[in-house]
Amino acid sequence: MKTKERFNFLICRYVDDYLSLGEKDEFFKLICTGDYDNIIGDHFVNSITQFEMDQNQSLRPDCYNDIKKMILDSDKKYSFI
């Protein structure tokens, strides 16, 4: 399986809380490379959009931006791991 396809597979399993310990290790190592930031961002936007459709409501733009900022800042905060 290609690495990008593998990452997409792992992120879906992570969100569904189905990753084994080995898969978690692999997933977080791939995240640490920084090569998949766009995929993570796209997944985040798709998840928020799906949530909004499911709830028939939308997040305020400032709330969306705050969540995105926290996620991006957490990358810097935990980059030593």
C-alpha positions as CSV (number, residue, x, y, z in Angstrom):
1,M,0.0,0.0,0.0
2,K,1.4,3.4,-0.9
3,T,2.3,5.6,2.0
4,K,-0.4,8.3,1.2
5,E,-3.1,5.6,0.9
6,R,-1.8,4.0,4.1
7,F,-2.0,7.3,5.9
8,N,-5.6,7.9,4.8
9,F,-6.4,4.4,6.0
10,L,-4.8,5.1,9.4
11,I,-6.4,8.5,9.9
12,C,-9.8,6.9,9.3
13,R,-9.1,4.1,11.7
14,Y,-7.8,6.7,14.2
15,V,-10.9,8.8,14.1
16,D,-13.0,5.6,14.6
17,D,-10.7,4.6,17.5
18,Y,-9.7,1.3,15.8
19,L,-5.9,1.6,15.7
20,S,-3.8,-1.1,17.2
21,L,-0.7,-0.1,19.2
22,G,1.5,-0.8,16.2
23,E,-0.8,1.2,13.9
24,K,-0.8,4.1,16.4
25,D,3.0,4.2,16.4
26,E,3.1,4.1,12.6
27,F,0.4,6.8,12.4
28,F,2.1,9.2,14.8
29,K,5.5,8.7,13.1
30,L,4.0,9.6,9.8
31,I,2.4,12.7,11.3
32,C,5.7,13.8,12.7
33,T,7.2,13.9,9.2
34,G,5.0,16.9,8.3
35,D,4.4,15.3,4.9
36,Y,0.7,14.8,5.6
37,D,-0.4,18.1,7.0
38,N,-2.6,18.8,4.0
39,I,-4.4,15.5,4.4
40,I,-4.9,16.2,8.1
41,G,-6.3,19.7,7.2
42,D,-8.6,18.3,4.5
43,H,-9.8,15.6,6.9
44,F,-10.5,18.2,9.5
45,V,-12.5,20.4,7.1
46,N,-14.4,17.4,5.8
47,S,-15.2,16.3,9.4
48,I,-16.5,19.8,10.4
49,T,-18.5,20.0,7.2
50,Q,-20.1,16.6,7.8
51,F,-20.8,17.6,11.4
52,E,-22.5,20.8,10.3
53,M,-24.7,18.8,7.8
54,D,-25.6,16.2,10.4
55,Q,-26.5,18.8,12.9
56,N,-28.2,21.1,10.4
57,Q,-26.2,24.0,11.8
58,S,-22.8,25.5,11.3
59,L,-19.9,26.6,13.5
60,R,-19.4,30.3,13.8
61,P,-16.3,31.3,11.7
62,D,-14.4,32.5,14.8
63,C,-15.0,29.1,16.4
64,Y,-13.8,27.2,13.3
65,N,-10.7,29.4,13.2
66,D,-10.0,28.9,16.9
67,I,-10.2,25.1,16.5
68,K,-7.9,25.2,13.5
69,K,-5.4,27.4,15.3
70,M,-5.3,25.1,18.3
71,I,-4.6,22.1,16.1
72,L,-1.8,23.9,14.3
73,D,-0.3,25.2,17.5
74,S,-0.4,21.8,19.1
75,D,1.9,20.6,16.3
76,K,4.5,23.1,17.5
77,K,3.9,22.3,21.2
78,Y,4.4,18.5,20.8
79,S,6.9,18.5,18.0
80,F,9.6,17.2,20.4
81,I,7.7,13.8,20.8
